[in-house]
Amino acid sequence: MTAIRVLIVDDHTLFRDGLRAILTSVADMDVVGEAGTGREAVTQAESLTPDIVLLDINMPELNGIEATQ
């Protein structure tokens, strides 16, 4: 079975760490990357092509809504 590729995007490192810990404990989930800003999120999403992006709305540089566009 192919794991679901997840990109975690949040400007709070502690939150990303906790979410990564939870997701890596799930057999069908593979955290392929993390980003702390909207700009990083766009770059990571383009290069890593995740299946799912867990994206914070309030972030520096580009907010989550802008990054989604």
Protein Blocks (a to p, Z undefined) as FASTA:
>chain_A
ZZdddddddfbfklmmmmmmmmmmpmkbccfbdcfbfklmmmmmmmnopabdcddfbdgh
iafklmmZZ
